[in-house]
């Protein structure tokens, strides 16, 4: 079928059903209102074509060229877009649910307010893409490349991201819930206000990263490297941080309540007004750290090292301090055990 025949069929309001249009040049064509049912468009050139309000049900678009094409509000559910060229396409409120985007070319493309749940993005090239409000629930991101991408309000749930490349990418107000990011290098990146609860972050590298106001609730981050990171107001409640390194990090007003900080290193860190309430700090190093107004209520500080730490107005109510090292610690106006608070905590109503 030729280009002219396709356009004539669309003009006549005919459904194009079960045809092979592989390799056909439809670039710049007006395909508005066209209905392509079960059509093979592999390798076809649709770059710059008008395909708004065009239907592609059960079509094969592997290797199709959609560069510069407006895909606003287009329904591409379950469509095979393997190796498709989408560079420069307008992707806004586009539905790619269940689509196959393996090795798709999306570098430099803006992906806004779109859905890719259950989509397959294996080895997809999303370098330097602009991502805003993109839903990737249950998507396969194996080997996908998001290096230097600008990512905001992206949602990824329960994904294996160990082979996904985020080198130089920035994250803002995004959700990476229950994802596997083991050994991932996020060094120096902007990870601002990211929800990473229950993620596996063991051996991940956040050194020099900005993780301000990010949420790591119940995450596993043993041996993770946060050296020099900015973690102001970050939440590490019930997080496993065994042997994690926060040396020189800015963790002012961060929350480490009930976290496992066994063997962690906070040497020289800024921890003003940080909370370690109920945390396990066995063998944790706080040497030279600024702990002004920090709260260690009910924390286990067994074998912890506070050598040279600044503890101005720090709260040590109900702490366990067996073999804790305090040499040269500055404890001006240190707030120790509070008997009145203990009485309130242990009070039981009369029978």
N, C-alpha and C positions, 0 to 999 in steps of 0.2 A: 504494500500500500504506500502511495507517495504522500508527500507533505500536503499537496493540494487536495488529495482525496480525504485525508484525515480532517482538514479544515472544512471541507464540504460536508462531511458526515456530521461534524459538530454543529455546523450551521443548520443542518436539517434535523437537529435534535435526535440523532441516532446514537445508540449505545455501541461503542467499539468493544466487542466481546471476543475474548480468546484469540486475538490476533498477535502476530509477531511483527513488531515495529523496531526490532533491535537495530541500533546504529542509525536510526532515522534522525535527520537534522530538522528539529523543530525550534531552533533558536529564534528568539524574538517573536514567536508566533502567539496569536491570541487564542488560547485554548479554554477561555472562560465558559463554564457550563458543560464542558466535555465530560463524558462518562467512559472511563477506561476500566472494564471488568476483565480481570484475568489476562491482561495484555503484557506481552514481553517487550519492555522498553530498555532492555540491557544495552548500555553504551550509547543510548540516544542522547542527543544534545538538546536540552531544554533551557540552556542558559539564556537568561533575559526574557524567557517566555512568560506570558500572563496565564498563570494557572490558578488564580483565585477562583474559588467555587468550582474547582475541577475535582472529580472523584477518581481515585486510583485504587479500587477494591481488588485485593488479591493480585496485585501487579508485581512484576519483577522489574526493578529499576537498578540492578547491579551495574555499577560503573557509569550510571547516568550523570550527565553534566548539568548541574543546577546553579552554577556560579552566577551570582548576581541576581538570582531569581527571587521574587517575593513569595515567601511561603506562609504569609500571615494567615492564621486560623485554618491552615490546611490539615486535613485528616490523613495521616500517613501511618495509621496503625497497622502493624503486622506486615508492613511493606519491606521487601528485600532491597536495601540500599547499600549492599556490600560494595565498598570501594567508590561510592558516589562522591562527586566533587561538589561540595556545598560551600566552597569558599566565597565569602562576600554575599551569601544569600541572606535575605531578611527572614529571620526565624523568630516569630513573635506569636505567642499563643498557638504554636504548632503542636500537634499531637503525634508523637513518635512511639507511642506505647507498643511494646512488643516488636518494634521494627529491628531489622538487622542492619546495623551501621558499622559492621566490621571493616576496619581500615578506611572508613570514611574520612574525607578531607574537609576539616572544619577550622583550619588554622586561621586566626585573625577574624573569625566570624563572631557576630553577636548572637547569643542564644538567650532570648528573653521570654519570661513568662510561659515557658513551654514544658511539655510532659514527655519524659523518656522512661517511664517506669517499665520494667521488664525488658527494656531495649538491650541489644547486644552492641557494645561499643569496643569490642576487642581490637586493640591496636589502632583505635581511632586517633587521628591527628587533630588535637584541639589546642595546639600551641598558640599562645598569645590571644586566645579567645576571650571574649567578654561574656561572662555568665551571670545572669540575673534571674532569680526566681525560677530555677530549673529543678524539676522533680525527677530524681534518679532512683526511686525506690525499686529494689530488687534488680537493678541494672547490672550487667556484666561489664566491668571496667578493666578487665585484664589487659595489661600492656598499653592502656590508653595514655596519651601524652597530653597533659595539661600544663606543661612547663610555661612559665611566665604568663599564665592566664590570670585575669582579674575576676575573682569569684565572689559573688554576694548572694545571700539568701538561697543557696543551693542546698538541696536536701538529699542525703545519701543514707540509706539504712541497711545495716547488716551486710556491708559489702567487703570483699577482700580487695584491699587497696595496696597490697604489698608490692605489686608490680606496676602500679599506676605512677606515672611521673608527674610530680608536682613541683619540680625544681623551679625556684624563683616565682612561684605563684603566690597570690595574696588572697586571703579569705576574710570575709566580713559577714557577720550575722548568718552563718551557715550552720547546717546540721550534718554531723558525721556520726550518727548514733550507732553504737555497737559495731563499728567498723574495725577491720584488721589493718593496723598501720605499723606493725612490727618492723623495727630497724629502718623506718622511713626517715629520710633526711628532710627536715623542714627548717633547716638552718637559716637564720636571719630573716625569716618570712614574717609577713603580717598575718596573724591568726587571731584577729580581734573579734571578740564576742562569738566564738564558735562553740556549739554544743557538741562535745565529744564524750558524752557519758557512756560508760561501760565499753569504751574502745580498748583494744589491745595495743598499747603504745610501748611495749617492752623494747628497750634498746633504741628507741627513737631519738633523733637529734633535733632539739629545739634551741640549740645554743644561739644566743643573739636574737631570737625571735620575739615578736610582740604578741603575747597571748593574753593581753589585757581583757579582763571580764569573761574569759573563756571558762567553760564548765567541763570538768573532768570527773564528775561524780562517778564513783565506783569503777573508774578505769584501772587498768593494769599498766603501770608505767615503771616497772622495776628497771633499774639501770638506765633510765632515760636521762638524756643530757640537757639540762636547762641552764647551763653556764651563761651568765650575762643576759639572760632573757628578761623581758619586761612582763611581769605577771601580776600587775596591780589588780586587786579585786578578783583574781582568778579563784575558782572554786575547786578544791581537791578533796571534798568530803568523802571519807571512806575509800580513798584512792590508795592503791598499793604502789608505794614509791620506794621500795627497798633498794638501797644503794643508788638512788637517783642523785644527780649532782645539780645543785642550785648555786654553786659558787659564784659570788658577785652578782647574783640576780636581784632584780627589783621586785620584791614580793610584798610590797606595802599593802596592808589591808586584805591580803589573800587569806583564804580559809582552808586550813589543813585539819579541821576537826575530824577525829576518829580515823585519820589516815594512818597507814603503816609506813613509818619513816625509818625503819630499822636500817642503820648503816648509811643513811642519806647524808649528803654533804652540803651545808648551808654556809660554808666559810665565807666571810666577808659580805654576806647578803644583806640587803635592806629589807627588814621584816617588821617595820613599824606598824603597830596595831594589827599585826597578823594574828590569827587564832589557831592554836594547836590544841584546843580543848579536847580531851579524851584521846589524843593521838598517842601512838606507840613510837616513842623516840629513842628506842634502845640503841645506844652506840652512835647516835646522830651527832654530827659535828656542827657546832654553831660558833666556832672560833672567829672572833673579830666581827661578828654580825651585829647589826643594829636592831635590837629587839625592844625598843622603847614602846611601852604600852601593849606589848604582845600578851596574849592570854594562853597560859599553859594549864588551865584548870583541869584537874583529874588526868593529866598526861603522865605517861610512864617515861621518866627521864633516866632510867638505869643506864649507867656507863656513858651518858651523853657528855659532850665536851663543850663547855661554854668559855673556854680560855679567851680572855680579852674581849668578851662580848659586852655590849652596852645593854643593860637591863633596866633602864630608867622606867619606873612605874609598871614594870612587867608584873603579871599576875601569876602566882605560883600556888594557887589554892588547890589543896588535895593532891599534890603531885607525889610521885614515887621517885626518890632521888638516891637510890642505892648506888654507891660508887660513881656519882656524878662529879665531873671535874669543873671546878669554878675558879681556877687560878687566874688572878688579874681581871676577873669579871667586874664590871662597874655596875653595882647593884643599888645605886642611889634611889631611895624611896621605893625600893622593891616591895611589892605587895605579896606577902606570904599567905600562909593558911588563914582562912577566914572562919573563925569558930561560929559566928552567927549564921553564916551561909551554910556551914556544915549542919547546924541544927535545923535549918529550914529544909535542907536536902534530905535529911533523914527523918523528918517529922512524919508521923503517922497519926491519923485521926483517932481519937479515943474510942474504945469499943463501946 
